[in-house]
Amino acid sequence: MIRFTLLTYMLLNVLFVSGQDAEQVVRKMQEYYQKESYSLQMEYKTYATYSAKDAYLKYDAFLLKSKNDAYYKIHNTEIICIDTDVIKIAHDQKMVQYSQVDKTALDQITSPLDIEKILPYFVKKEVKETSEGFHCTFYTSQITQLPYAKLELVIDKTRYALKKQVLYFNQVKKYKTTNGEIKTDYPRLEIVCFPIDTRIDKQKVELSSYLQKRNDKVVLSKKYAQYQLVN
C-alpha cells in the first residue's frame, strides 16, 4: 500500500504541479523576460552524446535588451537589432553584414528565451517540481520540423527565470574521442542562464557604435574599419 501511494504521488507530481502544466510555466517564464531593459549572461556546453559527462565545446553568450532593441553575442558572433536595422558581425571572418527589415528587427534574434513560439511542435509535455525549480520536459514526434527530439527546462519557482535549457538533437554528428577516434552520436546542448542585470550598456544598441549612413552609403565605424562590409 505504501509503495502504491508513493508511486501514485510521483506520477501526479510529474503531471501536475500546483495546478500548472508545462505550457503555463513557460508562459510565466516568458512574462518574466518581458521587462523593458536587461542583460543576461549565458554559458553554452556541447556534449557528444545524450549521456556524456564532459563537454567537448564551451563558450559564453550575452544577451542585452533595451526596449525594442537587442544585442546578442554568442562565441565570436554578434547580432545587433536596432529598430529595423540588423547587423551581424562574424569576427572569425572579419565580416559585417548589414540589412534592413520591414518589421521590428528584434524578431530576427532567436534566443534560448524564445520557447513559447515552438510549443506547438511538441507532442508530449511534462512538468515536475524539485528543490532546483520547475523541470519541464517537451518531446517531439519522430517526424518533426525541429532539430531536436527533446527539450528540458529548469525554471526558478519564485521569479520564473530560466536557469537551464537542455537540447537533445535528433541528428547524429561526428566527434573525436580523447584518443583521436572519430565516432558519431546524437549530441546535446546545455545552456546555463545566470540572473539578469537591469544595468545595461546602451552603446551596444547604438547604430553609431558599428556604422554610419552617409548619403545612402553605409560606412563602418573605426572599430570595424578592417572588416568587410556586406549589405
Buried (B, 14 or more C-beta within 10 A) or exposed (E): EEEEEEEEEEEEEBEEBEEBBBBBBBBBBBEBBEEEBBBBBBBBBBBBBBEBEEBBEEEEBBBBBBEBBBBBBBEEBBBBBBBBBBBBBBBEEEBBBBEEBEEEBBEBBEBBBEBEEBBEBBEEBBBBBEEEBBBBBBBBEEEBEBEBBBBBBBBBBEEBBBBBBBBBBBEEEEBEEEEEEEEEBBBBBBBBBEEBEEEBEEEBBBBEBBBEEEEEEBEBBEEBEEBEEEE
